[in-house]
Amino acid sequence: MAGLFFWKKKRTTEEVAPEPVVETVVEPTPVVVEPVVEPTPVVVEPIVEPTPVVVEPVVESTPVVESVPTPAVVPVQELEKVELPKRSAKKGIRSLFSRVKFDPENLDELEDVLIQADFGIDASMSIVAEVKERAKKSGASTEAQLKQILADVIAENLERDDKGLNLSDGKLPYVFLVVGVNGVGKTTTIGKLANWLSEGEWSVFIGAADTFRAAAVEQVATWAERAGAQLVRSKTEGADPASVAFEAVEAAIKADADIVIIDTAGRLQNKVDLMGELDKIRRVIEKQAQINEVLLVIDATTGQNGLVQAKAFAEVAKVTGVVLTKLDGTARGGIVYSIQRELGIPVKLVGVGEGINDFAFFDAVEFANGLVS
């Protein structure tokens, strides 16, 4: 995959000389006295004209500002293009046919393969119907030809224009909220993402808002240190998660940082009070900065239960993208297809291992080719 470009602010200054103050001087209008000529010489007493009054014009369009010095230097903010390191998930994608033979003679069996891989019944039927139609039109009959058609169909249905991270408007700091249930790999994802951004020379802050478990704070602290990110954590255990999130964004703004990633507790989708707390975190963050991404982390091995989680979080957290973890541990990657098809939420990142570099941006073509290889 080619290098990824994003935009952040480039701060420069240029000298601006203060504008000169120009005063308008109005000259009095000269008074011309015509001489009076009388036929008979008469002694005329001199007439003393009154001194003309000069009225200064009032210029209403120009306000008068007193005792306010004009700054000599005005900061100018520009955007600069930043190329971040390449990432590929190809090595971690497991084939749909690693344990099942692809039989070109009986494509109806392909439905069962796709259903077992969590594509969903309706999606599986639709995919097979499209493969059959394209194979008939092109005359494809070999296993290699049919696999390529299958890969093309999957890739075309997964491709989205909004699959990239929102790191382009230049309004720093970019704020990412990371949500999901316990055990799906939220903290690991945060560490990998922070490290990737640090490699691109972005300054990163991490807010440890999972305050209910001391172990969670220590875990994210370890990942922050490995990634070279600044950690904002509560001084006391069990502090209000929303206050930690607020302080993290506040600290990032003061430090003129590029990005803030907020870790949250593993909230169960059926716990109304916990989901309400997640909504509170969102509201306090938005008092200082906009939230650029709400990333829902889902374990690929959970199958259709991941779809249930996605639906619940999408209603409360305004999810903008999905991170699919542990993709290398299962051949059930069809959950990507189900989420995008049923919820309209793009899969943006995939995790393919425990190493700090084992994650990638979701690439529909790469993913589809890996599934049918």
Secondary structure by P-SEA (a helix, b strand, c coil): ccbbbbbbbbbbbbbbccbbbbbbbbccbbbbbbbbbbcccccccccccccbbbbccccccbbbbcccccccbbbbbbbbbbbcbbbbccccccccccccccccccccaaaaaaaaacccaaaaaaaaaaaaaaaaaaccccaaaaaaaaaaaaaaaacccccccccccccccbbbbbbbcccccaaaaaaaaaaaaaaabbbbbbbccccccaaaaaaaaaaaaaabbbbbbbccccccaaaaaaaaaaaaaaacccbbbbbbcccccccaaaaaaaaaaaaaaacccccccbbbbbcccccaaaaaaaaaaaacccccbbbbcccccccccaaaaaaaacccccccbbbccccccccccccaaaaaaaaac
